[in-house]
Amino acid sequence: MSVLVVGTVAFDTIETPFGKAERILGGSGTYIALAARYLATPVRVVGVVGHDFPEAHVDLLRKRDIDTEGLERDPDGETFFWAGRYHYDLNRRDTLATHLNVLATFDPVIPEAYRDSKIVCLGNLDPTVQAKVLDQIASPDLVVLDTMNYWIEHTPKELRRVLDRVDVLVINDSEARELSGEPNLVRAAAVIRDMGPQTLVIKKGEHGALLFTNDTVFSAPAFPLEDIYDPTGAGDAFMGGFAGHLARTDANDPEELRRAIVLGSALASFVVEAFGTDRLLDLEASDLEVRIAAFQDLSVIPDMSRSLAMPSA
């Protein structure tokens, strides 16, 4: 089943306590597509880059079976650029620079060949841009959307309108609290699901992820790693793995949604092991299988029946 990814394709400069990488390949669309392609085909990407974007980066995506027909190049502008510095607590970061460049005037045109895409992944973009994408898709089976605090604060009406058109919302815990106005995540989930998306995924960084759908809640752990270099793009890779699994199975029942959470978490766990997209470029199927098995071991709850047995008199 086809996956359409709409998001940023960018340059990132990243500083962490463990090193620095300058002007490397980044962007939400890049991470989502590179993760999804391990599980689904075709994966199609729509975005915009400038005259300074190396053709070698485009070739890198193509060689990994990502369809780049929808990647527009603006010969008069420069590529979106973001720079950030992470603290020792990698959940905290400072944005050092954001240069929208060609993204400031991005008006997505979905190629005709993409308009039959069955799963649509809308990366973190202006909700008016996300809505324009949905206007051009024929009849998607599933729409998955990401957003952030900036859009929650600055474009609340536009965001609410697009949320009414999506099936799955993927956000972090602070965004869920801000969007809902509720400090408790269970209550926050109920408020957000009333806005439209019937499936909600709340990412909690090193504490895993929560899945809310219908009357059920599922919790998946984060994978404990000794070496974490760069969390940039981990949330986007999560979204790509999540959507890729649902595309591969052509199903979105509660059981497959739970499996999709685990696949997304597994792919995200690879991202943080190196700077940028490096770990997503050449994973082997066996790497993913071993990581998934480790996730299963983390989540096994032993038989509790003996613990609950009443002592004999």
Helices and strands as residue ranges (DSSP letters): E 3-6, E 10-16, E 19-26, H 28-36, E 43-50, H 55-63, E 66-74, E 81-86, E 93-99, G 101-105, G 112-114, E 119-122, H 127-135, E 142-146, H 149-154, H 156-163, E 168-172, H 173-180, H 185-193, E 199-203, G 205-207, E 209-213, E 216-220, H 234-249, H 254-271, H 278-281, H 285-299, H 305-308
